[in-house]
């Protein structure tokens, strides 16, 4: 059952497989010097490992360094094998594509081993599967920018050689494999939500949809009964035999509205009924996408203090030691692809009090140039600035002679209460020119859906955010901020230390009590991501039956 290969053939194979590996060459030279070439043989196992590893540089280095000893198929590898098969059997529970790992096929291959060559082939197959699983669980299945170019988050993927070396050396392989997953409590809560939703779907869902235009307290009839039943099935209302929209039902609707990020008026209008009628299957898709997003961020240090901007929730939070110490509503970018707020993480290192607005050139040429070509005094609140930074009078410019590509001027709005950035902006310098800022357009914060900006994030309570961020570096942050504000001068204040800021997009996220709250997919990103996950093999029996 042992295949053989003479030294010359082995040297050629290893040279092709391992290049100029000093370790491999030294071993061969040592063996060749001690034993006649005619007597040197190599098992079919080693040959199969060498051949199978050629397309995987990490495996070439790994097996070469350990003299091609197995980690899966040897007599002493049973506990490592068992641990790996155990997590593969549970992969689907975390929203991973189980078929991608083919645990059943691998088990079958172990039972069908008849030669050392087959064992070597299976050894490499197991290692390839391990690396695929480890990368998927620790950093996600997808490369986000390939699915949606507005998702610019960089994925910090671990090195394959580091992964397999660390696993092979672990004395507790099952614990090591479990530790690959995000350790955030939110991840575990989303995994549980996935299981709960699958159970709900298997049990028939939340009952019939509620068909009505609007339901107010005091209403009666079949639609109210459907509303009552739906709220009961979703856990918002206990046993309640009434057919009238009474106080208990109003309170339940308000709680549901709060959990969905809706206006909590206790009236079941179109937005509330749309959310209420969402099928558990759709909620399950949101959870699957949320799990993938969390895996993308698994290599990101959120920071003991950090800023969490959930674009889909239209909110910003400051989080200190896992507790929210500040929260405000926001306005985010419009839903058109060129104005959506991107997803990424960075470091907020300063704020500017009494900022001037330097209008992005894309806005200058797309919006203001056509206006000024029709009326040179349009957008009079904005100054025209030349390449030397000098203000140019409108009357000195013939706007009609320029196109978007040839327009040589910038535009700037001086500091004032009417400035587009308001009275303070919060900077984390990035190539996307995204930041947080105040705004004079306060009325937009009262709307339920708040996607109105050109991409930056407007903050509903910017002064309170400034006080919170300044608190670690001054005894009286409010007085410090107000003193600068009252000067009217544009002033940059560094944050010491800088604060990590994370722009995320979660339409499913656990609240402080662990209950999953849902938001609309305002940009359609989740829909595209779920389609990509499904194509990659992510499935749930609840979505296929």
N, C-alpha and C positions, 0 to 999 in steps of 0.2 A: 504493500500500500504506500510505500515511500518512493516518490519520483526522485531521480538523480540528475545532476548536471555537473559536468566536469568544470575544473577551475577556469579554463579559458572562456567557456560559455558564461559562467557565473560573473566573471569580471566584466564581460561585455554587457550583460544584463544590468549589473549594478551601476556601471558607468552611465548607461542610458537612463536608468531610473533615478540615480542619486547624484549625477554630475561629478563634481570633484570633491565629494564628501571625504574629508581627511580621515574621519573615523572609519568609514567603510574600507578605504584603501589600506589603512594601517592594519585593520583586522585581516584583510586578505593577504597582505604581505607577510604578516606573522604566520598565518596558517600555511602559506605557500613555502615559507622557509623551513617549516617544521615537518611538513608532510609532502611527499611527492605529488605532483599535479595529477598524476593518473589515479591517485587514491582519494582526491578531494571530491566530496559529494555535498549536495545541498538538498534539503527536503523540498518536496513540492509545495509545502506550506510557505517557505521562505520565498520561493520563486513567485508564487501567486501574490504574496504581499507586495513584493517588489514591482511586479507588473501592475497590480491594481492601484498602487499609490502614485504612479507616474503623473496623473492629472491633478494631484492634490499636494502641493508643496509642503503644507503643514504635516501631512501624513508621511511624506518622504523623510522629513527631518525627524519626526517622532519615532518611527520604526527603525530608522538607521541608528539613532542614538541609543536605542535599547536592544541592539543586536537582533532585531526582528522578533522579539519575544511577544507573545499575544497578551492582550488585556481582556479579551472576550471569550476566546475559544479554548483556553487552556484549562487544565484540571483544577487549578486554583482560582478560577475566575467566576465561580458560580454565584457568589453574592453580588458581584458587580453586574453580571447578566440579569439576575433577578430584580435588582433595583431598577435597571434601565427598562426592562419590560414592564415593570409596575407603573412607571411614569408614562410610558407610551400608551398603556391601557387607559390612563386617565387624561390623555392629552385633549380629547374632545371637550372635557369638562371646563377647560380653560379657554375654549374658543380657538384651539389649534386644529390644523387639518390632519386628522388621524391617518387618513389614507396615505398621506405624504411620507409617513414613517413605516408603514406596512409591517406592523408588529406580527401579524399572523403569518406573513410570508417569511419573516426572519425566523420565527419559531419552527415553521415547517422545514426551513433549510437546515436547522440544527438536527432535526430528526432524520434528515436524508443524507447526512454526511457519510461518504464512503471512501474518501481519500484525503491525504494531506493537502493536495492542491485545492480541493473543495473547501477545506477548513481555512486555508489562507484567503480564498476569495470571500468567504463569509466574514472573516476577521475584518477585511477592508470594508465590506458592506456595512457591518455594524458600526465601524468608526465613522463612515460617511453619514450614516443615519444619526449617530450621536451628534456630530457637528451641526447637521441641519436642525435637529431638535433644539440643541443648546442655543443656537443663534435665534431661532424662532421664538423660543420662550423668553430669552433674556432681552432681546431687542426688537422683536416683531417680525412678522412674515413679509411685510411689504416695504418697499422703498417709497416713502410718501410722495416725493416730488415727481416720481414716475406716474403716479396715479392722478395727482392734482398739482399743477405747478404753483398754486397759491399756498401749498403746505411746504414751507421752506425749512422745516426743522431738520437739523443734521442728526443722524443716528450714529452714536458712538459705539460701534460694534466691537466686541472683544476679539482678540487675535485667536485664530483657530488652534495654533500650536500651544498657546497658553492654556486654552480650554482643555484640550485633551491631556496635556501633561498634568494639569491640576487634578483632573478627574481620576487619572490613573494612579495618582499618589494618595488620593483620599482614603482614609480608613473608614469613612462613613458615607458610602456612595449614594445612598438614598437621600440623606440629608443634604449632601452636596447638590444633587439634582434638583431638589425642592428649592434650594436657595437661588437657583437661576431666575425664578419668577420675581416680579416686582414685590418688594416687601411692604409696600404701603398698605395700610388697612383698607383703603379704598379699593384696591385690587381684589382682595379677598371678598369684600362686600359685593363687588360686581360679579365675581364668580358665583356667589350665592344667589344673586339676582337672576343670573342665567338659569340656574337650576330651578328656582322658583317659577320663573316664566315658562319654562318647559313643562313643569308640572301643571301650571294653570292651563296651558294650551291642551295638554293631554286630557284634562278634565272638562274641556269644552269652552274655555275662555271665560270672559266676564259677562256673558249673556248678550241679549239683543242690543243693538245700538239704539240710541235715543234720537228719535226723529222729531225735531221741532225747530221753529225759528228762534224763539227765545222763551225761556221759562223763568218766571219771577215768583218770589214768595207769595203764597196765596193761591197759586194756580192748582188746578185739579185735572184729572183725566188720565188717559192711557200713557201719554208721554211722561207725566210725572211718575207714574208707576214704573216705567222703564228706567227713568232717572234714579228712582229709589233703589231698584234692583241692581243697577250698574254700580252705584255707590257702595251698596252692601257687598257685592262680589269683589270689589276692589279694596275692601277693608276700611272704607271711610265712614260707614254707617252701620251701626249694630242692628239687631232685630227691631224692625220698625214697621208695623202693619199699615200705617196711614197711607192714604191715596192723595194726600194734600201736601203741597210744598210748604211745610211748616218750618218752625225755627230750627229743629234738629237737622232737617235736610239743608237748610240754608247754611248752617254752621259746617256741615260736611262739604258742601260745595266750596265754601271759603277755604277750607283746609286743602281741598283738591287744587284750587286755584293757586294757593301759595306754593304748593309742591310743583306746579307747572310754570311758575314764573309769570302768572297772569294777574290782572287787576283783581283784588280780593273783594269784590262787591257783593258776592253771594247770589248773583244773577247768572243763570246758565244761558249766556248768549252764544254767538257763533264761535268765538275763540274757545270758550270753555267746552262747548259740545264737540268741537273738532278734536280737542285733546282727550275728552272723555271717551269718544268713540274710536280712538286709536286702538287698533287690534294688538293683543299681546305679542303677536308675531312681529309687528313693527317695532315694538319696544325691545324685543329680543335682538333685533338687528342693531338697534342703538347700543345695546349693552355689548354686543360682539365687537362693534367698532370702538367703543370706549376701552375695552380690554386691550385691543391692538394699540391704541394711542398711549395707554399706560406703559406698554412694553417699549414703545419708542423712547419714552422718557426714563427708562430704567437706569440708564447710565448717567443721568443728569442729577447733580447735587442740587436739590431745591433750595437749600439754605435754611438755617434755623429761623432766620427772618427772611421772608421773601414776599414778592408781589405776584398775585395770581389773577390774571385777567382772562376770564372765560368769555370768549367772544360770543358763543351761542347763548350765554346767560345774560349778556349785556351788563356785566358786573366786574368790579375790581375789588380785591381783598388784600389786606396786609395780614400775613400769617406769622405769628411768633410762637415758636415751639409747638406747632401743630394747632394753635388756637387763633381764630380770626380776631384781630384787634381793631380792624377797620374794614368797613364795607361801604361801597357806593355803587349806584347805578352808573351806566356808561352809555355812550353812543359810539357805535363802531362803523366800519366801512360799509359802503353800499354793496349790494349783492352782485353788481357787475364785476367780471373777473379782474379788471384793472383797478378796482377800488376796494376790493375785499381786504380786510385786515389779515395779514399773514400770521402763521403760527411759528414761533421760534422762542428761544430763551436767550437772555443777555444779562448785562449788569447795568442797573441804573446807578449812575455815578454823580448826577448833578440835577439841580432844578434851576430854572431861570425865572426870576420874579420881574414883573413888568416886561415881558418879552416883546420884541418886534417879530412880526411875521414875515419871514422871507418866503415868498410864494414859490412853491415848486415850479420849475420851468415847464413841466408838462401842463400844469394848470394855466400858467401864463399864456402859452401858445394855443391851447385847445379852447380855453374859455374866455380869457380877457382880451387877447389880440383881436378876435372877431368882433367883440363888443366895441373896442376902441377904433376899429376900422369903420364901424357905423357911426360912432360918436366918440371923438377923441377924449371927451371928459367923462366917459363911462368909468365906473369903479373909482371915483375920485378919491376915495379914502386910501387908495394905494399910490405909493410913490414909484415913479419910473427911475431906475438906477442904471448908470452905465458901468462899463467894465472896471472903472477906477473907484466905484462906489459913490459917485457923485449923483445927486438928484438932478434929473433932466426935466425941464418944463414940458408939459404935454404939447404946447403950441409949437415947440421946436422940432416935432417929429411928424413925418408923413407916414402914418401907419399903413396906408394902402400899398406902399412899395415893398412891404415885407411879407414873407410867408412864415409858416411855423418853423421851418428849418433855418431861415436867415435872420429872424428877429434877434437883435443884438442886446436887448435890454433885459434886466431883471426887474422884479417888482417887490416892493416892501411896504408893510403897514407898520407905522411907528407904534410904540407902546401906548395903550389907552384902554379904557373900559370897553370900548367897542371893537378892540382888536380881535381878529378871528381866533386867536389863541387864548383870549381872555387875559387874566392877570398872572398866570403862572403856567409853566410847562415843565415836564419831567422827562429828562433825556437819558437814553441808553443808546449811545451812538451806534448805528447799524446801517448797512448798505441799502436797506429798504426805506430809510427815512421815516420810520414809524416812531412815535412817541406818545405820551399821555399829556393832556392839557386841559385847561379851563376853556370855557366858551361863553360868549354872550347870548347864545341861543338856548336859553334855559327851558323853553317850552317843550323841546323835544324829549326831555327826560321823563315827562309824564306819559309818554306813549308806551304802549305795550311792546311793540317791536321797534327797535331803535338802531336800524342800519341806515345811517344818513350821511356819514362823513366820507372824505376822500380816502380813508384808510387808517388815519390816526385815531386814537381812542380819546374821546371827550369824557371828562370825569364830572359827575354830578355834584360832588362835594370836594372840590380841589383844594380849598384852604385846609380842610380837616385832614386830607391826605398829606399835605405839606407839613402840618403840625406833627402828625404821626411819624413821618420820615425824619423830621428834625429832632425828635425827642431824645435820641441817644447822644446827641452832640451839643445840646444846649439845655440849660435848666428851665428856661421859659420859652419854648418853641413858638408859641403864639405871639408873644411880644416881639421876639426876634424877627419873625416873618412880617408882622405888621409894620415894624419900623422901616424895613426895606421897602415894603409895598408903598408906604406913604411918601417915600422919597420920589417916587415916579421914575426913577432911573432903572434902566435895564441892568439887572445884577445877577450874576451866576453864583450859586451857592453849591459847593461840593458836598456830597453825602459821604460821611465818614463813619463806618466803612461803606463802600458801595453795596447796593442791595440787589440780589438776583431778581429778575423779573421774567415771568413765564406767560407768554401769550398762548393760550390753549383753546380748544374747541370741543367741549364735551356736551353732547346732548343728553347723556345719561350720567348722573353723578350722585354719589351718596351724600345726604345731608349729615348734620352733626349727630343725628340719631341713627344713622345707618340706613335710612330709607332712601330708595333711589328716586331722584327727581328727574324729570324729563324736560327737554326744551326742543323747539322747532329747529329743523335743519335749514337755517335761514340761507346758507350759501349752497346747499345741495352737496356739501362735501361728504357727509356720512353716506349718502346714497351711492356716490362714486366709490368710496372706500369699501362699502359692503359688497358691491358688485365685484371689486377686485379680490376681496377676501374669498368670496364664493368661488371665483374662478381659480383661486389658489388652492381650493379644496376645503375651506372652512364650511362645515355643514352642521346642522342640528336636525335631529329627527323631527322636532317640532315644526321645522320650516319646510320639510320635504314630504310630510304625510298629507 
